[in-house]
């Protein structure tokens, strides 16, 4: 007999994930499940799968595992963690506030901000100290510098590698951000 699984699909600032409460449902192969479920048109369609579960350490209340839509496991996603907090509170799984969430990049503290109906209106995540170093073997612009040059489609971008549990390349632009082709250059830089 097939198991029926209840899932929730949410997004935090555009990070669109499928959430499964593994306290209730077992996902035996989360990598393969993430690939299958994340396919647009043939699955649910998402950035990946987030599993909400029991912690493995005493200083956490719950755990979060993230599987990208290619099946790889990610260390952390702040927007995903905020959605986990909303799910846990609004579904009545916990009334703790703050919630201590175990991730592959450590325990993150989730502060819930509730509306007048006691529903989660916003969540603040303490992501810890940023790591300002190159995690991709690029050469810094100078000794001890945190600025790096990366070229995409003939345009050179100067930015800083910042990890908050997962790597980012932050670029400051001297032009109108509203009209900058983020979709074009963002995917190339990625």
C-alpha positions as CSV (number, residue, x, y, z in Angstrom):
1,X,0.0,0.0,0.0
2,X,1.3,3.5,-0.9
3,X,1.8,6.0,1.8
4,X,-0.1,9.3,1.5
5,X,2.1,12.2,2.4
6,X,0.8,15.7,3.3
7,X,3.1,18.4,2.1
8,X,3.0,22.2,2.2
9,X,4.5,24.5,-0.5
10,X,5.6,27.9,0.6
11,X,8.1,30.5,-0.5
12,X,10.2,33.0,1.5
13,X,11.2,36.0,-0.6
14,X,11.0,33.9,-3.8
15,X,12.8,30.7,-2.4
16,X,10.0,28.2,-3.3
17,X,10.2,24.9,-1.4
18,X,8.1,21.9,-0.7
19,X,7.9,21.2,3.1
20,X,7.3,17.8,4.7
21,X,7.0,17.2,8.4
22,X,9.1,14.1,8.9
23,X,7.8,13.8,12.5
24,X,4.6,12.5,10.7
25,X,5.9,11.2,7.3
26,X,9.0,9.3,6.3
27,X,10.8,10.3,3.2
28,X,13.2,7.3,2.6
29,X,15.2,8.9,-0.3
30,X,14.9,12.7,0.0
31,X,17.4,13.4,-2.8
32,X,15.4,11.4,-5.4
33,X,12.1,12.7,-4.0
34,X,13.4,16.3,-4.3
35,X,14.3,15.7,-7.9
36,X,11.0,14.1,-8.8
37,X,8.7,16.5,-6.9
38,X,10.6,19.7,-8.0
39,X,10.2,19.2,-11.7
40,X,8.0,21.9,-13.3
41,X,5.1,20.4,-15.2
42,X,5.9,16.8,-14.2
43,X,6.1,17.3,-10.4
44,X,5.0,20.0,-8.0
45,X,7.6,22.4,-9.2
46,X,10.0,24.1,-6.7
47,X,13.5,25.0,-5.7
48,X,13.7,21.8,-3.7
49,X,12.5,19.9,-0.7
50,X,12.8,20.9,3.0
51,X,12.3,18.2,5.7
52,X,11.2,19.4,9.1
53,X,12.2,16.9,11.8
54,X,13.4,16.1,15.3
55,X,16.8,17.5,16.3
56,X,19.9,15.3,16.8
57,X,21.4,17.7,19.4
58,X,20.0,18.9,22.8
59,X,20.4,22.6,22.1
60,X,17.8,22.5,19.2
61,X,14.0,22.2,19.1
62,X,13.6,21.0,15.5
63,X,15.8,20.2,12.5
64,X,15.7,21.3,8.9
65,X,17.3,19.4,6.0
66,X,17.3,21.0,2.5
67,X,17.5,19.1,-0.8
68,X,17.9,21.3,-3.9
69,X,15.9,20.4,-7.0
70,X,19.0,18.6,-8.4
71,X,19.1,16.3,-5.4
72,X,22.1,17.9,-3.7
73,X,21.8,18.7,0.0
74,X,22.2,22.4,1.0
75,X,23.6,23.5,4.4
76,X,21.2,26.4,5.1
77,X,18.5,28.7,3.6
78,X,17.4,31.7,5.7
79,X,14.1,32.0,3.8
80,X,13.5,28.3,4.1
81,X,14.1,28.5,7.9
82,X,11.6,31.3,8.2
83,X,9.0,29.2,6.4
84,X,9.7,26.3,8.7
85,X,9.0,28.6,11.7
86,X,5.7,29.7,10.2
87,X,4.7,26.1,9.5
88,X,5.6,24.9,13.0
89,X,3.7,27.7,14.7
90,X,0.7,28.0,12.4
91,X,0.1,24.2,12.3
92,X,0.3,24.1,16.1
93,X,3.4,21.8,16.2
94,X,4.9,24.2,18.7
95,X,4.3,27.4,20.6
96,X,7.9,28.0,21.3
97,X,9.2,31.5,20.5
98,X,12.0,31.7,19.7
99,X,12.5,28.3,17.9
100,X,16.0,26.8,17.8
101,X,16.4,25.1,14.4
102,X,19.2,22.6,13.7
103,X,20.7,23.0,10.2
104,X,23.9,21.7,8.6
105,X,25.5,25.1,9.4
106,X,24.6,25.0,13.1
107,X,21.6,25.9,15.2
108,X,19.8,29.0,14.0
109,X,17.5,31.1,16.3
110,X,14.1,31.9,14.7
111,X,12.2,34.8,16.3
112,X,8.5,34.8,15.5
113,X,6.5,38.0,15.1
114,X,2.8,37.3,15.5
115,X,-0.2,39.2,14.2
116,X,-3.4,40.0,16.2
117,X,-4.8,36.5,15.3
118,X,-1.7,34.8,16.7
119,X,-0.5,33.8,13.2
120,X,3.1,34.3,12.1
121,X,3.4,37.6,10.3
122,X,7.2,37.6,10.0
123,X,10.2,35.6,11.2
124,X,13.7,37.0,12.0
125,X,16.6,34.5,11.7
126,X,19.8,34.9,13.6
127,X,22.2,33.6,10.9
128,X,25.3,34.1,13.0
129,X,28.5,35.8,12.0
130,X,29.2,36.1,8.2
131,X,32.2,34.3,6.8
132,X,33.9,36.7,4.4
133,X,36.2,34.5,2.3
134,X,36.4,33.0,-1.1
135,X,35.0,29.5,-1.2
136,X,35.4,29.1,-5.0
137,X,39.2,29.6,-5.5
138,X,39.0,33.0,-7.1
139,X,41.9,35.4,-6.6
140,X,41.3,38.5,-4.4
141,X,42.0,41.9,-5.9
142,X,44.7,42.6,-3.3
143,X,46.4,41.2,-0.2
144,X,43.9,40.4,2.4
145,X,41.1,41.9,0.2
146,X,37.6,40.5,0.3
147,X,36.8,41.9,-3.1
148,X,36.9,39.5,-6.1
149,X,36.4,39.9,-9.8
150,X,34.1,37.6,-11.7
151,X,33.3,37.9,-15.4
152,X,30.0,36.9,-16.9
153,X,29.1,37.5,-20.6
154,X,32.0,39.9,-21.1
155,X,31.1,42.1,-18.1
156,X,33.3,42.1,-15.0
157,X,31.6,42.3,-11.6
158,X,33.4,43.1,-8.4
159,X,31.9,41.5,-5.3
160,X,32.5,39.9,-2.0
161,X,31.9,36.2,-1.1
162,X,29.7,36.0,2.0
163,X,28.6,32.8,3.6
164,X,25.8,32.7,6.1
165,X,25.8,28.9,6.1
166,X,25.6,28.8,2.3
167,X,27.8,30.8,-0.2
168,X,26.7,34.0,-1.8
169,X,28.5,36.4,-4.1
170,X,27.4,40.0,-3.2
171,X,27.8,42.7,-5.9
172,X,27.2,46.4,-5.3
173,X,26.0,48.2,-8.4
174,X,26.5,51.9,-9.3
175,X,23.4,51.8,-11.5
176,X,19.7,51.6,-11.3
177,X,18.9,48.2,-9.6
178,X,15.3,48.4,-10.7
179,X,16.3,48.2,-14.4
180,X,19.4,45.9,-14.1
181,X,19.0,42.5,-15.8
182,X,19.3,40.4,-12.7
183,X,17.7,37.4,-14.3
184,X,20.3,37.4,-17.1
185,X,23.5,38.1,-15.1
186,X,22.3,36.3,-11.9
187,X,22.0,33.0,-13.6
188,X,25.4,33.5,-15.4
189,X,27.2,34.4,-12.2
190,X,25.6,31.4,-10.4
